[in-house]
Amino acid sequence: MTNPAELDAALALSRFGLGAREGSIESIAQNPRGALKDEVTGRVLLTPAGPELRQTSDLLVDLYAFLKDQKNQRSRQAASASGAQTPQPPAMAPGAAPQNPSPPLPQRIFLAEVDARFNGTIREPVIGIGERLAMFWANHFAVAVGKGPGVRILAGAFEREAIRPHVFGRFEDMLLAVETHPAMLFFLDNQQSVGPASKASNHGKRGLNENLAREIMELHTLGVDGGYTQRDVTSLSRIITGWTVVGAEGRLGAPGTFAFNRAAHEPGSQALLGVSYPGDGVDQGRAALRDLAHHPATARHIAFKLARHFIADAPPPDLIASLAATFLKTRGDLSAVYLTLIGSEAAWNPTLVKIRSPLEFFVALLRASGERPKPNAIMAALNTMGQPLWNPSGPNGFPDTVDAWASSEGLGTRIDVASLVANQTPGRTDPRRFATETLGSLLSPDTQHAIARAETKSQAVSIAFLSPEFQRR
């Protein structure tokens, strides 16, 4: 007969955490719900670290220099092709071996950010709900590195600076940090948005870009059914005109930082959702975002997304209502919302109805196996399974429902990845013990039987990785 505490320990690690590693189920088995609560109240979340992981402004200063150098190289190449004389680089010394070129600067920084997480922050927490929440919020406030070098070099810094410090804090603070971060401004083109009546409009030749305003309302706060209109989108677009990033020349401040360009800001008061916001510069936008952060529609939207992510594609309406009520009562205290979630009975239903996304699946593989792959191998695995890190196809992020990841094609790609990790996993004296340590009370008789019949240890480990109880949470 299954011990309820042992089952809760397995669920805590699978449903709310990063997956079990050796000894983790046993370490929390005495009080798994309390251990999970302690990670929330203790705000357990590591900061990715490494010599390449610097603040946004420093990264952008380096990027500006890198892009300038690339431009100069293209000019030299064009001049050479036209027959003009250009200085040539020194020839390689006789006998010198050619060197493998390092990745371009944006990709080098990106890979360093990957390494700091997959070989760093995911390894340490016993359960890891903080890390899971960082992934959740980074997907809620999605940016895509495919947008260009600016987003690629900043995607990790965006998560480090705008998401992680606020995971256990207030939604309002995270929202303000996100919408003023250069990565989001670049991704949704707000530096191109100019108030039609502003000095920078050039007599109407330049105008609004509504991308950021639309996604703030549709995705980040109210939700698509949040009661706003196109007029509200246009109004918010006007309110946040002038929100930009300082370029290399530093005309608006320190290069690479957020700045308010008053010349591009639409003057005058603006009405949003029936509230009038005076035209007092950057504070006009901040006031609007604060009100959006505390709106009842935002509370419902966030409550639904959290419940869908952790509990079920169609979560219980009473759970959504309870989470939304906590959000409103505490004015967006996210830790209070999480505690309401993990305190619900729905959170501990032993039926595994959600499927791990490729990102969650790969993290669980690495935790269980102890493998430490190179960043390029990590990205290759995630690309193969259809969830390249920080690179969704749109601002709505990656899907968070079972049907998005449970296709035969999607599950087929996991076989290759699981087999590769299993083949590299250090030899186990008993794969059955490995499966028990990884899955605990979730381990089914069918999976136990399949493992026992495996011809090799690596095949047995691969079977554990591909079992329904490892795939689902």
N, C-alpha and C positions, 0 to 999 in steps of 0.2 A: 504493500500500500504506500502511495506517495506521501511523503512528509510535506505538509503545507508550507512550512518555512523554506524547505529546500526548493520547492516549486517556485515560490516567490523570489528566491535568490536567482534562479535561472531566468525568470521573467524580468527582474530588475536589470540584469545585464543585457538581455536580448532586446527587450522592448524599449527600455529607456537609456541604455548604455551603449557601449561600443562593442559589446561581445565579450565572452569570457576568455581569460587567459589562465595559465596554469595556477591553480590554487585560489582563484578569485571567487568561485562559487562557495567554497568552503569558508573563505574569510568573512563573508557577509551572511552566512546561513543562520546565525543566531538571531539576527534582526534585520532582514533584508530591506523592509520598508523604512526602517529607521536609518539604515545606511544610505539609502537613496535620498531621504529627507535631509540627512546631514550634508550631503554633497551640494544640495540647493542652499541650505541656510549657511553653509560654510563657503559658498561661492567658489567651489572647486573648479578652476579653469586655468590651465597654464597659458603662458604667452609664448608663441613661437619665437625662437631665438636663433641667431646665427650672424656671422660677420656681414653678410650681404643684406640682412633684413634691417633696413634703415627707414627713417621717417619719410613720409611722402614728399616733402619739399626737397630733401636731399636727392631722392630718386629722380624727381623731375628735373632738377638742375643737371644731373648726369645725363638724363634722356635728351634734354635740349642740346647738350654738347654732342651727344652721339648722333642725333639727327642732323645737326649742322655738318658734322664730319662726313656723314653719308652723302649729304647734298654736295659737298665739295668733291667727294670722290666721283660722283656721277658727272659733275662738270668737267673734271679732268678726263674722264673716259670719253665724254662727248667731244671734247677738244682734241683728244688723241685720234678719235675716229675721223675727225674732219681734217686731219693732217697737221694740226697745230703742234708746236713743240711744247711738251710739258715735262717737268722734272720727273725722273723715273726713280722708283725705290731702289736701294742698293741690292745688287745681286746676292744670291745666297752663297755663302762661303763654300769653296770646293770641299766635297765630302760631307757637308752638313746634311743631316736627315730632315726631310720635310716634316713640319709640325702640324698636328691636327688642329684646325682652327677652332677656337672656343665659340660657343653659341653667341649670337648677337646679344647685346646688353639686356634688352627686355626679356628675352628667353632665359638668360642666365639667372636673372633675378627671380623670374617665375619658378624655375626649377629649384632654386634655393628655398623658396617659400614652400614648395611641395615637400622637399626633404625635411624641413623643420616641423611639419605636421605628421607625415606618415612615419618618419623615423624619430619623432620627438613627442609632440603633445598627445598623440593617441595612445602612447605606450604607458603613461604614468598613472592616470586615475584608476582606482579599483573598479568603479562602474563607468563613469565618464558621461554623465548626463549633461554636464557643462559643454563638453566638446560636441555632443550631439546637437545641443541647442545652438551652438555657434554655426554648425552646418545648416541647421534649419533657418536661422535668421539670414545667413549669407545667401540662401536660396530665395528667401522671401524678398530680400532687397538685392535681387540678382544683378550682377554686371557680367559682361561676356568679354573674355580676353581676345576673342576674334575680332572685336571692334577695331583694334589697332594697337600700336606700341604703347600708347599712353595708358590704356586699360590693362594691357598685359603686364606692364612693369608695376602697376599699382594694385592689382587685384588682391594680392596678399596683404599689402599695407592697408587697404580698405577694410579687410576683415579684422586685421590687428587693431586698427585705430577707431573705426566707426562701429563695429559689431561687438567684438569681445569685451571691451570695457563696460558695456551696457547690458550684457546677456542676463545678468541677475539684477539689473537696476530698473529704471523707468523707461517705458516705451517712448515717451516724449523725448528723452535725452538721446536715445538711439536714433529716432527719426531725424532730429536736428543734425546729428553727427553725420548720418548717411547722406542727407540731401545737400549738405555743404561740402562733402568730400570730393576732391578732384576726380576720383574714379567715376563717381556717379554723374558728375557734371559733364565729363567727357563722354561717357557711355550714352547719355540721353541728350547730348548736344545743347545743353543750356547756355554754354558760352556763345552760341550762335543766336540766341534769342534777344531781340532788341525791341524795346517799347516803341510802338508806332509813333507816339508823340514825343519821344525822347530826343535829345540832342544827337545821339548816334544813329538815328534812323535815316539820316541823309534824305530828308524830305519824303519819307515813306518808301525809299528804295530798299530798306531793310526792315524786317518785321519779326513777329513772334515765331518761336519754335515751341510747340505745345507738348513735346515728348515728355519732358520731366513732369510737368504739371498733371498730365493725363495719368501717368503711371503712379504718381503720388496718391492720387485719388482712387484709381481703379485697383491697383495692386498693393500699395504700401499701407493705405489707411482704410478708407470707407468700404472698399470692395465694389465689384461691378454693379451690384444691386444696392448701393449705399445711398441712393436718393439724390445724387447730384445730376446736373444737366451739362450740356455742352457750354452753356453760358458760364457755368462755374469753372469749367476747365480753362476757358479763355481768360476768365478773371484771375485765376491762380497763376496762369502763365504771365500775365501782366505784373502780378505781385512779385514774382521771383525773377523778373528781368533784372539784369545787372549782376546776378550771381554767377561768378566766373572764376577762372584760375589765372593767376599771374604768370605771364609768359617770361621768356628768357631775358627780355629787356628790362623787366622789373618796373614798369611804369606805374603799376597800381600797388606795389608793395614788394615783399620778398619773393623772388621767383619760386614758382611751384606751390604757392599757398592759395587758399581760398581768398577771394576778394569781392568787394561790392563795387561795381562800376556804376557810379551814379549817372554818368552820361548815357548809359544804355537803359536805365530804369524808367519805366512808364510812370510819369508824374500823376499825382492825384489819388484820391481815395478809390478803393475798389470794394465791390460787394461780393461776398462769397458765402453761399448757403444762408443767405438772409442777414449776414453780419457785415457791417461796414468797417473796413480797415483803412485808417488814415494813411496818406502817402508820406510816411516818414522814413523812407529809405529801407535799409536792410531789416530793420525791426518790423516792418510791415509783413514781410515774409515769415519771420520767426513767429510772430503772433498768430498768423494763419495756420502754421504748422502745429503750434501748440493746441489750438482749438481742434484741428483735425485729429490730433493724437488722443484727445479726450472725448471724441464724439461717440455716441452710442453705437452707430454703425461700425465704427472702427473696433469697438469692443467685441461686437458680434463676429466681425470678420476675423480678427486675431483668434478669438475663442474657437471658431470653427476650424481654422487652419491647424492650430495646435492639437485639437481633438482628432482631426483627420490624420495628422501625421503620426501620432502616438497610439491611437486607439483603433480606428476603423475608417474606411472610406466614407461610410455614412454613420457618423458618430451619434450616440443618443442625444436627442434634442435637450433633455434635461441637463446633461453634462455641458453642452454648449451654453445653455442659459446660466448655469452655475459659474462657469469660467468667465463669461461676459459680466456677470454681476460682480465678481471679485475684481475684475479689471476696472470697472466703473467706481466701485466703492473705494478702491485704493489709489485711484487716479493713475492707473497704468503701472502699478508695481508688479513687474513680471515674476519675481520670485513668489509673490503671493498667489499669482495665477498658477504657477507650476505646482505649488503645494496643494492647491485645490484639485488639480488634475491628478496628482499621484495619490491623493487622499480619497479618490472616488473608487467605488467598487468596480466600475468598468475598467479601470486601469489594471486590475489584477485578474481579469477573466483569462483562464488558462488556454482558451481557444486562440490559436495563432492565425489571425485573419489578415494581417498586413504582410507584405513581402519586402524584404530588404532591397533598397535601391542598390545599383551597382557600387556606389560609393560606400554605403553602409556594409555591403557584402564584402568588399575588398578590405575595408578596415577590420572587420571581424576575422577575416582570413589571416591577416597579419598579426592580430592580437593572439589568435589561437596557436598559430604556427611559430611565432617568434621571428619570422623572416624579416630582413631589412633590405629590401630591394633598392636599387638606384632610382633616382627621380624619373629618368627616362623610361625605365621599366614600369614604374607606377603609372605614368601617364599612358603608356601603351596599353596596359591592362584596362584602365578606365575608358580609354577611347574604344577599345574592342567591345566593351560591354555597353557602350552607348551613353556614358555619362562623363564626358571630359570635364575635368575640374574647372569650375568657374567659367564655363563656356556653353551656357544653354543657347538654344536657337532664338530666344527672345527674352524680353524683360520680365516675363512671367516665371522665369526659372524652369527647373526640371519638374516634370509631373510627380505627383505624390499619391498615386493610386495604384492599386494592384494590377489593373489591366495594362498599365503603361509598361510594366517591367516583367509581367508573367507570360509574355508571348513565347512560343516555342523557339523562335529565333533568338530572343533575348536570353532565355535560359540556356540555349545551346552554347552561346559564347562563354557562359560561366563555367561550362565543363572544362574548356581548355585552360582557363585561368586557375580553376581549383586544382586541376591535375598538375599544372606547372608548380604551384605552391606546394602541393603535397609531395611532389618528387624532390623538392628542395628542403623539405622539412627534415630536421635531424631524425635519425632512426629512433623509433619508439620500441621499447621492450614489449609493450602491449597496446596496440591500437585501440582495443576496447576501453582501456583505461583512459586513453587520450580522448575518446568520444565522450566518456562519462564526465571528465573534467571540463570539456568544452560545452556540453549540452545539459549536464545534470539531469534533473527529473524530467526534462523535455524529451530526453532520448527515448524513442519508441522501440517496441520489440522488433518491428520490421527492420529498422535501421540496425539494431544490434545483430540481427540474424544476417543481414547483408554484409556487415563488417566481418563477422565471424567466417563467412564464406570467401572473403577476398583472398586472392592468390598471393598478394604482396602487401607489405606494410604500407607502402605509398598508396596502393589502390584502396586499402582500408581507410586511410586518412581522407582520401579523395571522396569516398562514399559518405563519410561523415560530413564533409563540407557541402556536398550536394544533396544532403537529406532535406526533406521538407522542414524539419525542425531547426535546421541551420539557415535555410533560405528565408523562413518566415519568422515573424517576431510578434 
